[in-house]
Amino acid sequence: MSADNSITVDVVSDVVCPWCFIGQKRLDKAVAAASDVEVHIRWRPFQLDPTIPPEGKDRREYMMAKFGSEQRIREIHARIEPLGEAEGISFAFDAIKVAPNTLDAHRLIRWAGAAGEAVQNRLVRRLFQLNFEEGANLGDHAVLIEAAREAGMDASVVETLLPTDADVDAVRTEIATASRMGITGVPCFLLEDKYAVMGAQDAYTLTDAIRQVAAAKARGELEKVD
């Protein structure tokens, strides 16, 4: 497939965002449907709540403080669960005991990107699964190291880097850049660094956007795409 029929999609997301997990599944479907286009995916950081301390917070207490009642929390989960099920996700919200600070997870995703697109994609998918389907604490370095190993990264390097400040500033700068671009919620799909699709849109919408942008790029007319 020629470079003229390829595009890059940057996905701005947070691994503790259920809509981002749904968005990842829908993006996979869209890429499969737009099989005539070569789609390269890069994952970019966003933190839903950067104020959570490094050790995390008790998730039940955190959710209660945020939403006010068990009833409200149940309503939110009940709305998301069937949407996840439709995408093959088995949300296990009750299994999640810790609301983590995701900065270290985003550092890991950044390092995975340096190891290759396929590695980064495997890692992000595994982190979503760990958090939402297995209730793992994504702020726990042991969890992150094992996820790195499963994704095909050099776990010993990750184990050495995580306790340091390596790439902390770089990740925070990327998050700040997203904010300056006007991204206030995730997921956000940036196509060819020019066009944004906001939210966990259905696969058809994403497929259509991929094909339109790819066609415009092939014609050298990206600036003319709506």
C-alpha positions in Angstrom: 0.0 0.0 0.0 1.5 3.3 -1.0 2.2 6.2 1.3 -0.3 8.2 -0.8 -3.1 6.1 0.7 -2.0 6.2 4.3 -2.8 8.4 7.2 -1.8 8.8 10.9 -4.3 8.9 13.6 -3.2 10.3 17.0 -5.5 9.1 19.8 -5.5 11.4 22.7 -6.8 9.3 25.6 -6.5 8.3 29.2 -6.3 4.6 30.2 -8.8 5.1 33.0 -11.4 6.6 30.7 -14.1 4.0 29.8 -15.1 5.9 26.7 -11.5 5.7 25.5 -11.6 1.9 25.8 -14.8 1.9 23.8 -13.2 4.3 21.4 -10.2 2.0 20.9 -12.5 -0.9 20.0 -14.5 1.3 17.6 -11.3 2.6 16.0 -10.1 -1.0 15.5 -13.4 -1.7 13.6 -13.0 1.4 11.6 -9.5 0.6 10.5 -10.6 -2.9 9.5 -13.5 -1.4 7.5 -11.2 1.1 5.8 -8.9 -1.7 4.7 -8.0 0.2 1.5 -6.2 2.8 3.7 -3.0 2.2 5.6 -3.7 3.6 9.1 -0.9 4.3 11.6 -2.0 4.8 15.2 -0.2 6.7 17.8 -1.4 7.1 21.4 -1.1 10.5 23.1 -1.5 11.3 26.8 -4.3 13.0 28.6 -5.1 12.9 32.3 -8.7 13.0 33.5 -7.5 14.0 36.9 -3.8 14.8 37.4 -4.4 15.8 41.0 -4.7 12.2 42.2 -1.6 11.5 44.3 1.0 9.0 43.0 -0.2 6.3 45.4 -3.8 6.7 44.0 -7.1 7.0 45.9 -9.7 4.6 47.1 -11.9 4.4 44.0 -15.2 4.1 45.9 -14.4 7.2 48.0 -13.1 9.0 44.9 -16.3 8.2 42.9 -18.5 9.2 45.8 -16.8 12.6 46.1 -17.1 13.1 42.4 -20.7 12.0 41.7 -22.3 12.3 45.1 -24.2 9.0 45.5 -24.0 5.3 45.0 -27.2 5.6 42.9 -25.6 8.1 40.5 -22.5 5.9 40.2 -24.6 2.8 39.4 -26.5 4.8 36.8 -23.3 5.9 35.1 -21.9 2.3 35.0 -25.3 1.0 33.8 -25.1 3.3 30.8 -21.6 2.4 29.9 -21.7 -1.4 30.4 -24.0 -2.3 27.5 -22.0 -0.1 25.1 -18.9 -1.9 26.2 -20.5 -5.3 25.8 -21.4 -4.4 22.2 -17.7 -3.8 21.6 -16.5 -7.0 23.3 -15.6 -5.3 26.6 -16.6 -6.9 30.0 -16.5 -3.8 32.2 -15.9 -4.9 35.8 -16.2 -1.6 37.6 -16.7 -3.1 41.0 -13.3 -4.8 40.7 -11.5 -1.5 40.5 -10.3 -0.7 44.0 -7.9 2.2 43.3 -8.3 5.3 41.2 -4.7 5.7 40.0 -2.6 8.7 38.9 -2.0 7.7 35.2 1.2 9.7 34.7 3.5 6.6 34.9 1.2 4.7 32.6 1.5 7.4 30.0 5.3 7.4 30.4 5.2 3.7 29.7 3.0 4.2 26.6 5.5 6.8 25.4 8.3 4.3 25.7 6.3 1.7 24.0 5.9 4.1 21.0 9.7 4.2 20.7 9.7 0.4 20.5 7.3 0.5 17.6 3.6 1.1 16.6 2.6 -2.5 17.2 4.2 -2.6 20.6 2.4 0.6 21.7 -0.9 -0.7 20.4 -0.5 -4.0 22.3 0.4 -2.1 25.5 -2.5 0.3 25.4 -5.0 -2.5 24.8 -3.5 -4.4 27.7 -3.7 -1.4 30.0 -7.3 -0.9 29.2 -8.0 -4.6 29.9 -6.1 -4.6 33.2 -8.0 -1.6 34.5 -11.5 -2.2 33.3 -11.8 -5.9 33.1 -9.4 -7.1 35.8 -9.4 -4.3 38.3 -5.7 -3.9 38.3 -4.0 -0.8 39.7 -2.4 1.1 36.8 -0.4 3.2 39.3 1.4 0.0 40.6 4.8 -0.3 39.0 4.7 -4.1 39.2 1.5 -4.0 37.1 3.0 -1.7 34.5 6.2 -3.7 34.3 4.3 -6.9 33.6 2.1 -5.1 31.0 5.3 -3.9 29.3 6.7 -7.5 29.3 3.4 -8.8 27.8 3.5 -6.1 25.1 7.0 -7.1 24.0 9.0 -4.4 25.7 12.2 -4.8 27.6 10.8 -5.1 31.1 14.2 -4.7 32.8 14.6 -1.3 31.2 11.1 -0.3 32.2 11.8 -1.4 35.8 14.9 0.8 35.8 13.1 3.9 34.4 9.8 3.9 36.2 11.3 5.0 39.6 13.0 7.9 37.9 11.7 11.1 36.4 12.4 10.0 32.9 10.0 11.6 30.4 7.8 13.1 33.1 8.2 16.6 31.7 7.8 15.3 28.1 4.4 13.7 29.0 3.2 16.7 30.9 4.2 18.9 27.9 2.2 16.7 25.6 -0.8 16.9 27.9 -0.5 20.7 28.0 -0.2 20.9 24.2 -3.5 18.9 23.9 -5.1 21.4 26.3 -3.9 24.4 24.2 -5.4 22.7 21.1 -8.7 22.8 22.9 -9.0 19.2 23.8 -10.9 19.1 27.1 -12.3 15.6 26.9 -11.2 12.2 25.5 -11.0 10.2 23.4 -10.0 12.6 20.6 -8.9 11.3 17.3 -6.5 13.6 15.4 -6.2 12.7 11.7 -3.0 13.8 10.0 -2.6 16.4 12.7 -5.3 18.5 11.0 -8.8 17.1 11.7 -10.3 16.0 15.0 -13.0 13.6 15.7 -14.2 14.1 19.3 -15.6 11.4 21.5 -16.1 7.7 21.2 -17.8 8.0 17.8 -19.3 4.9 16.1 -17.1 2.9 13.8 -18.9 4.1 10.7 -18.2 7.8 11.6 -14.5 7.0 12.1 -14.3 4.9 8.9 -15.8 7.8 6.9 -13.3 10.3 8.5 -10.4 8.0 7.7 -11.4 7.6 4.1 -12.1 11.3 3.6 -8.8 12.4 5.0 -6.9 9.7 3.1 -8.5 10.7 -0.1 -7.8 14.4 0.5 -4.2 13.6 1.3 -3.8 11.6 -1.9 -5.1 14.5 -3.9 -2.9 17.0 -2.0 -6.1 18.8 -0.8 -6.2 18.3 2.9 -6.9 21.9 3.5 -10.2 21.5 1.5 -11.6 18.7 3.8 -14.5 19.9 6.0 
